[in-house]
Every structure is written in structure tokens, then in C-alpha cells.
């Protein structure tokens, strides 16, 4: 719809994005604990952020981390 970056996100989604951005990488459990979210709510918000190419997930040493989406990654 012509929106860029965090435009059009809810305040919660913006806060989650900023939280991940400020830490470099986090686990889903950290997001759930920090924002007091259920797993379903965390996954729903992550899906929106991922769809907007703002956040991505990756696996390292058996752990799944969330990080900001950077050019080409």
C-alpha cells in the first residue's frame, strides 16, 4: 500500500521490531516474556514483521533467533 519501514504497524509491532533491532538477535521466548505475549500472539506479530521484510528468523547451533532483515540476508 505504499508504506515503508514501520509505517502501518501497530504500536506493539513497532515495539517488538525496536526490541529486536536494539539487541541484534533474540529468541521468540524473549519476545514473549518481554511483551507478555502468548506463543500465538508472538507468532502472529512475527509473521507480520517478516511479511514486511523487517524481521527474519534463522537457526544457529540448534536455537532459533529473530533478527532484523538486512539487505540480502
DRENTORKOL-3810 file (N, C-alpha, C; in nm, 4 decimals):
REM DRENTORKOL-3810
@n.u->0.0820; n.v->-0.1200; n.w->0.0000; ca.u->0.0000; ca.v->0.0000; ca.w->0.0000; c.u->0.0861; c.v->0.1260; c.w->0.0000
@n.u->0.2111; n.v->0.1136; n.w->-0.0405; ca.u->0.2973; ca.v->0.2294; ca.w->-0.0463; c.u->0.3629; c.v->0.2659; c.w->0.0854
@n.u->0.3445; n.v->0.1846; n.w->0.1874; ca.u->0.4055; ca.v->0.2123; ca.w->0.3170; c.u->0.5465; c.v->0.1558; c.w->0.3195
@n.u->0.6327; n.v->0.2202; n.w->0.3959; ca.u->0.7699; ca.v->0.1734; ca.w->0.4069; c.u->0.8097; c.v->0.1609; c.w->0.5524
@n.u->0.9089; n.v->0.0755; n.w->0.5774; ca.u->0.9594; ca.v->0.0594; ca.w->0.7136; c.u->0.8506; c.v->0.0165; c.w->0.8089
@n.u->0.8390; n.v->0.0878; n.w->0.9188; ca.u->0.7435; ca.v->0.0509; ca.w->1.0226; c.u->0.6089; c.v->0.1227; c.w->1.0080
@n.u->0.5915; n.v->0.1993; n.w->0.9007; ca.u->0.4626; ca.v->0.2662; ca.w->0.8777; c.u->0.3528; c.v->0.1615; c.w->0.8664
@n.u->0.2403; n.v->0.1860; n.w->0.9290; ca.u->0.1273; ca.v->0.0952; ca.w->0.9193; c.u->0.1276; c.v->-0.0166; c.w->1.0224
@n.u->0.2346; n.v->-0.0288; n.w->1.1000; ca.u->0.2387; ca.v->-0.1314; ca.w->1.2039; c.u->0.1670; c.v->-0.0818; c.w->1.3282
@n.u->0.1230; n.v->-0.1758; n.w->1.4103; ca.u->0.0653; ca.v->-0.1389; ca.w->1.5391; c.u->0.1779; c.v->-0.0946; c.w->1.6318
@n.u->0.1424; n.v->-0.0305; n.w->1.7408; ca.u->0.2437; ca.v->0.0115; ca.w->1.8380; c.u->0.3195; c.v->-0.1098; c.w->1.8931
@n.u->0.2492; n.v->-0.2204; n.w->1.9154; ca.u->0.3136; ca.v->-0.3420; ca.w->1.9638; c.u->0.4142; c.v->-0.3938; c.w->1.8621
@n.u->0.3765; n.v->-0.3981; n.w->1.7363; ca.u->0.4670; ca.v->-0.4465; ca.w->1.6320; c.u->0.5904; c.v->-0.3571; c.w->1.6204
@n.u->0.5704; n.v->-0.2262; n.w->1.6303; ca.u->0.6845; ca.v->-0.1336; ca.w->1.6282; c.u->0.7755; c.v->-0.1587; c.w->1.7479
@n.u->0.7167; n.v->-0.1814; n.w->1.8640; ca.u->0.7952; ca.v->-0.2050; ca.w->1.9854; c.u->0.8738; c.v->-0.3354; c.w->1.9740
@n.u->0.8116; n.v->-0.4396; n.w->1.9203; ca.u->0.8817; ca.v->-0.5671; ca.w->1.9012; c.u->0.9978; c.v->-0.5485; c.w->1.8042
@n.u->0.9728; n.v->-0.4782; n.w->1.6948; ca.u->1.0783; ca.v->-0.4514; ca.w->1.5963; c.u->1.1953; c.v->-0.3771; c.w->1.6615
@n.u->1.1662; n.v->-0.2729; n.w->1.7361; ca.u->1.2714; ca.v->-0.1942; ca.w->1.8018; c.u->1.3465; c.v->-0.2774; c.w->1.9058
@n.u->1.2738; n.v->-0.3642; n.w->1.9767; ca.u->1.3347; ca.v->-0.4528; ca.w->2.0753; c.u->1.4360; c.v->-0.5449; c.w->2.0076
@n.u->1.3955; n.v->-0.6071; n.w->1.8972; ca.u->1.4846; ca.v->-0.6975; ca.w->1.8243; c.u->1.6029; c.v->-0.6194; c.w->1.7677
@n.u->1.5747; n.v->-0.5045; n.w->1.7095; ca.u->1.6789; ca.v->-0.4215; ca.w->1.6496; c.u->1.7828; c.v->-0.3794; c.w->1.7540
@n.u->1.7385; n.v->-0.3429; n.w->1.8722; ca.u->1.8298; ca.v->-0.2945; ca.w->1.9757; c.u->1.9190; c.v->-0.4051; c.w->2.0311
@n.u->1.8753; n.v->-0.5292; n.w->2.0208; ca.u->1.9526; ca.v->-0.6408; ca.w->2.0758; c.u->2.0288; c.v->-0.7208; c.w->1.9707
@n.u->1.9995; n.v->-0.6974; n.w->1.8462; ca.u->2.0693; ca.v->-0.7692; ca.w->1.7400; c.u->2.0039; c.v->-0.9016; c.w->1.7054
@n.u->1.9759; n.v->-0.9812; n.w->1.8073; ca.u->1.9024; ca.v->-1.1063; ca.w->1.7875; c.u->1.8407; c.v->-1.1460; c.w->1.9207
@n.u->1.7247; n.v->-1.2090; n.w->1.9119; ca.u->1.6538; ca.v->-1.2556; ca.w->2.0317; c.u->1.5837; c.v->-1.3862; c.w->1.9972
@n.u->1.5401; n.v->-1.4558; n.w->2.0988; ca.u->1.4583; ca.v->-1.5752; ca.w->2.0761; c.u->1.3107; c.v->-1.5357; c.w->2.0855
@n.u->1.2255; n.v->-1.6205; n.w->2.0346; ca.u->1.0823; ca.v->-1.5979; ca.w->2.0483; c.u->1.0406; c.v->-1.5942; c.w->2.1939
@n.u->1.1064; n.v->-1.6754; n.w->2.2757; ca.u->1.0748; ca.v->-1.6790; ca.w->2.4183; c.u->1.1054; c.v->-1.5447; c.w->2.4852
@n.u->1.2143; n.v->-1.4807; n.w->2.4425; ca.u->1.2478; ca.v->-1.3493; ca.w->2.4971; c.u->1.1402; c.v->-1.2467; c.w->2.4607
@n.u->1.0923; n.v->-1.2524; n.w->2.3376; ca.u->0.9861; ca.v->-1.1606; ca.w->2.2942; c.u->0.8592; c.v->-1.1866; c.w->2.3754
@n.u->0.8236; n.v->-1.3137; n.w->2.3913; ca.u->0.7024; ca.v->-1.3479; ca.w->2.4669; c.u->0.7129; c.v->-1.2986; c.w->2.6106
@n.u->0.8295; n.v->-1.3179; n.w->2.6719; ca.u->0.8475; ca.v->-1.2774; ca.w->2.8109; c.u->0.8470; c.v->-1.1252; c.w->2.8253
@n.u->0.9210; n.v->-1.0571; n.w->2.7388; ca.u->0.9334; ca.v->-0.9118; ca.w->2.7490; c.u->0.8002; c.v->-0.8403; c.w->2.7256
@n.u->0.7196; n.v->-0.8923; n.w->2.6315; ca.u->0.5939; ca.v->-0.8262; ca.w->2.5964; c.u->0.4719; c.v->-0.8976; c.w->2.6542
@n.u->0.4976; n.v->-1.0013; n.w->2.7338; ca.u->0.3903; ca.v->-1.0794; ca.w->2.7962; c.u->0.2886; c.v->-1.1275; c.w->2.6914
@n.u->0.3412; n.v->-1.1966; n.w->2.5913; ca.u->0.2596; ca.v->-1.2474; ca.w->2.4820; c.u->0.2483; c.v->-1.3991; c.w->2.4884
@n.u->0.1370; n.v->-1.4493; n.w->2.4396; ca.u->0.1247; ca.v->-1.5936; ca.w->2.4198; c.u->0.2077; c.v->-1.6307; c.w->2.2973
@n.u->0.2368; n.v->-1.7581; n.w->2.2820; ca.u->0.3109; ca.v->-1.8022; ca.w->2.1631; c.u->0.2347; c.v->-1.7640; c.w->2.0365
@n.u->0.1043; n.v->-1.7814; n.w->2.0364; ca.u->0.0233; ca.v->-1.7469; ca.w->1.9189; c.u->0.0361; c.v->-1.5986; c.w->1.8846
@n.u->0.0263; n.v->-1.5114; n.w->1.9851; ca.u->0.0381; ca.v->-1.3673; ca.w->1.9607; c.u->0.1782; c.v->-1.3307; c.w->1.9112
@n.u->0.2797; n.v->-1.3934; n.w->1.9669; ca.u->0.4160; ca.v->-1.3669; ca.w->1.9223; c.u->0.4324; c.v->-1.4089; c.w->1.7770
@n.u->0.3838; n.v->-1.5279; n.w->1.7435; ca.u->0.3978; ca.v->-1.5786; ca.w->1.6065; c.u->0.3195; c.v->-1.4949; c.w->1.5065
@n.u->0.2020; n.v->-1.4482; n.w->1.5452; ca.u->0.1212; ca.v->-1.3635; ca.w->1.4567; c.u->0.1939; c.v->-1.2328; c.w->1.4269
@n.u->0.2468; n.v->-1.1695; n.w->1.5312; ca.u->0.3179; ca.v->-1.0432; ca.w->1.5119; c.u->0.4482; c.v->-1.0632; c.w->1.4362
@n.u->0.5191; n.v->-1.1737; n.w->1.4625; ca.u->0.6405; ca.v->-1.2035; ca.w->1.3877; c.u->0.6092; c.v->-1.2230; c.w->1.2399
@n.u->0.4989; n.v->-1.2913; n.w->1.2094; ca.u->0.4614; ca.v->-1.3152; ca.w->1.0698; c.u->0.4387; c.v->-1.1831; c.w->0.9956
@n.u->0.3778; n.v->-1.0883; n.w->1.0628; ca.u->0.3543; ca.v->-0.9577; ca.w->1.0003; c.u->0.4868; c.v->-0.8862; c.w->0.9767
@n.u->0.5739; n.v->-0.8866; n.w->1.0764; ca.u->0.7046; ca.v->-0.8223; ca.w->1.0616; c.u->0.7883; c.v->-0.8903; c.w->0.9534
@n.u->0.7781; n.v->-1.0209; n.w->0.9450; ca.u->0.8507; ca.v->-1.0949; ca.w->0.8412; c.u->0.7941; c.v->-1.0607; c.w->0.7034
@n.u->0.6620; n.v->-1.0543; n.w->0.6925; ca.u->0.5969; ca.v->-1.0209; ca.w->0.5658; c.u->0.6388; c.v->-0.8819; c.w->0.5175
@n.u->0.6638; n.v->-0.7923; n.w->0.6103; ca.u->0.7072; ca.v->-0.6558; ca.w->0.5765; c.u->0.8578; c.v->-0.6471; c.w->0.5536
@n.u->0.9262; n.v->-0.7625; n.w->0.5535; ca.u->1.0718; ca.v->-0.7683; ca.w->0.5360; c.u->1.1471; c.v->-0.6857; c.w->0.6396
@n.u->1.0959; n.v->-0.6855; n.w->0.7628; ca.u->1.1612; ca.v->-0.6141; ca.w->0.8715; c.u->1.2380; c.v->-0.7089; c.w->0.9639
@n.u->1.1852; n.v->-0.8282; n.w->0.9845; ca.u->1.2429; ca.v->-0.9246; ca.w->1.0779; c.u->1.2480; c.v->-1.0608; c.w->1.0106
@n.u->1.3500; n.v->-1.1367; n.w->1.0442; ca.u->1.3607; ca.v->-1.2724; ca.w->0.9908; c.u->1.4043; c.v->-1.3651; c.w->1.1027
@n.u->1.3860; n.v->-1.4923; n.w->1.0820; ca.u->1.4306; ca.v->-1.5922; ca.w->1.1767; c.u->1.5413; c.v->-1.6754; c.w->1.1150
@n.u->1.6306; n.v->-1.7244; n.w->1.1982; ca.u->1.7346; ca.v->-1.8146; ca.w->1.1496; c.u->1.7749; c.v->-1.9087; c.w->1.2623
@n.u->1.8302; n.v->-2.0212; n.w->1.2212; ca.u->1.8699; ca.v->-2.1236; ca.w->1.3177; c.u->2.0218; c.v->-2.1243; c.w->1.3294
@n.u->2.0690; n.v->-2.1286; n.w->1.4550; ca.u->2.2121; ca.v->-2.1344; ca.w->1.4806; c.u->2.2360; c.v->-2.2235; c.w->1.6020
@n.u->2.3185; n.v->-2.3237; n.w->1.5847; ca.u->2.3513; ca.v->-2.4167; ca.w->1.6936; c.u->2.2266; c.v->-2.4735; c.w->1.7617
@n.u->2.1259; n.v->-2.5043; n.w->1.6820; ca.u->2.0047; ca.v->-2.5647; ca.w->1.7346; c.u->1.9048; c.v->-2.4679; c.w->1.7956
@n.u->1.9380; n.v->-2.3392; n.w->1.7980; ca.u->1.8467; ca.v->-2.2376; ca.w->1.8515; c.u->1.7915; c.v->-2.1534; c.w->1.7372
@n.u->1.6675; n.v->-2.1079; n.w->1.7521; ca.u->1.6059; ca.v->-2.0207; ca.w->1.6529; c.u->1.6090; c.v->-1.8785; c.w->1.7067
@n.u->1.6650; n.v->-1.7888; n.w->1.6260; ca.u->1.6765; ca.v->-1.6483; ca.w->1.6637; c.u->1.5975; c.v->-1.5606; c.w->1.5673
@n.u->1.5532; n.v->-1.4476; n.w->1.6179; ca.u->1.4879; ca.v->-1.3455; ca.w->1.5378; c.u->1.5841; c.v->-1.2285; c.w->1.5288
@n.u->1.5964; n.v->-1.1702; n.w->1.4115; ca.u->1.6847; ca.v->-1.0565; ca.w->1.3907; c.u->1.6238; c.v->-0.9664; c.w->1.2851
@n.u->1.6775; n.v->-0.8461; n.w->1.2705; ca.u->1.6227; ca.v->-0.7570; ca.w->1.1684; c.u->1.6668; c.v->-0.8063; c.w->1.0314
@n.u->1.5852; n.v->-0.7778; n.w->0.9334; ca.u->1.6119; ca.v->-0.8179; ca.w->0.7969; c.u->1.7021; c.v->-0.7115; c.w->0.7348
@n.u->1.8217; n.v->-0.7511; n.w->0.6945; ca.u->1.9142; ca.v->-0.6571; ca.w->0.6325; c.u->1.9312; c.v->-0.6925; c.w->0.4866
@n.u->1.9784; n.v->-0.6011; n.w->0.4083; ca.u->1.9933; ca.v->-0.6185; ca.w->0.2633; c.u->2.0568; c.v->-0.7529; c.w->0.2280
@n.u->1.9815; n.v->-0.8326; n.w->0.1528; ca.u->2.0312; ca.v->-0.9576; ca.w->0.1009; c.u->2.0389; c.v->-1.0731; c.w->0.1992
@n.u->1.9947; n.v->-1.0552; n.w->0.3208; ca.u->2.0041; ca.v->-1.1653; ca.w->0.4186; c.u->1.8705; c.v->-1.2267; c.w->0.4429
END
